[in-house]
Amino acid sequence: DPKPRTTAGYIICFANPSRKRRRRSGCNGYVENFWLATFRNYRRMGVAKSLILQARDVALRDFGIDIAREHRLHVMTVNESAIRLYQRMGFRVHAVKKNYPNKPYQALRMIWSDTV
């Protein structure tokens, strides 16, 4: 009898193969619009990190896009646990975006890159 499966979180991202980007940076494209959520009972168990690494593997395997080479994301400044996770994974703060996505919020623009 198989065990019931439980959803612990999700990641949604779009692979955008780009010839122009390949000429400029050597990348085959980029991943954009990165949405990540881990359900409360599964936080601090490595689920989010696992989802990010799986997305990276799929982007490379299926689209030839190495998101570790250069990937950008936005994270709300109040989401301290997500900021710590991204920093542990190698993302660095690139800029602060005011009124993002709208007033009065702020977000950090973070970059995951082997050239940072």
Buried (B, 14 or more C-beta within 10 A) or exposed (E): EEEEEEEBBEBEBEBBEBEEBBEEBEBBBBBEEBEBBBEEEBBEEEBBBBBBEEBBEBBBEEBEBBBBBBBBBBBBBEEEEBBEBBEEBBBEEBEEBEEBEEEEEBBBBBBBBEEE
